[in-house]
Amino acid sequence: MSTKKLSAGDIIESRCTKCREVLNHRIVAMVEGKVVRVECNTCNGVHNYYPPVSEKEAKAPRSSAAVKPRAASSASPRVPRKDPLEAEREEWASLSPTFDYDKALHYNMNERYPVKRLINHTVFGIGIVKAVVTPNKMQVLFKDGAKLLRCQS
Ligand SMILES: [Zn+2]
């Protein structure tokens, strides 16, 4: 094992922000023994140092038990909990058996509908009024998800 310390001017592998590859870079700046800025030997671009992702890490299967789930406190906004549309469809599926289809009113944007009223929309089909969102818009849950429809204010 080499214990050689890196210093400015040394060549190190880094991911290049321009080449988008792991390439040899020359160390430009170091702070407290850590490489901070590097210059790409390929494109000569100077950028922050991005350590190359190890093969092990890149190829590890996602389901591996060794991969610890992220702490709940660290925000990971890229992972949606659940598709909202999926949730709406499930809600429709759970509500629809209780629908009295005979009572569904043909949707007319010049009408005002109370919450829980069943309506029949020419395009979306049977839906149930979930809420009046703004004075002239209501949220209606259809088989294919919730839609905003005009209504009389
Ligand atoms: Zn480069």
Residues whose N, C-alpha, C, O or C-beta is under 5 A from the ligand:
A	BS01	ZN	C16 K18 C19 C40 T42 C43
